[in-house]
């Protein structure tokens, strides 16, 4: 006795529609992207969606640099949302124009903040965020 079977061929097609969108005036803070998906028919039980959003450019505002103390160390932090295009610089002399060097120290991300740990020494230091 022969038992029949259903020979089913699944065809997967990926169609990508790349595009560039110039955005000149996004408000500061979190911005949302909304997407709407439609199936081709009510009997179609499959649906796929894939999206990639890449942002580039420079933000016009410098993020706010904050500090906290953790034991004998100083933690300098600023928001991740616009902070990746900035480096932390330090100087011991505010009068000398262009003085300062990029700071060394462990860099971490924690709760939406970039955190740089500084180990204090005997000198007075001033810190600023600057684009490379």
Long-range contacts (C-beta under 8 A, 24 or more apart in sequence): 14-48, 14-50, 28-61, 29-81, 30-81, 58-85, 58-131, 59-85, 62-86, 62-129, 63-129, 65-127, 65-128, 65-129, 67-127, 70-117, 72-119, 72-120, 73-117, 73-118, 73-119, 73-120, 74-117, 74-118, 74-120, 75-115, 75-116, 75-117, 75-118, 76-115, 76-116, 76-118, 76-127, 77-110, 77-113, 77-114, 77-115, 77-116, 78-113, 78-114, 78-129, 79-112, 79-113, 79-114, 80-109, 80-112, 80-113, 80-114, 81-112, 83-114, 83-129, 84-114, 85-131, 86-129, 86-130, 86-131, 87-129, 87-130, 87-131, 87-132, 88-116, 88-127, 88-128, 88-129, 89-127, 89-128, 89-129, 89-130, 90-125, 90-126, 90-127, 90-128, 91-125, 91-126, 91-128, 92-123, 92-124, 92-125, 92-126, 94-126, 100-128, 100-130, 103-127
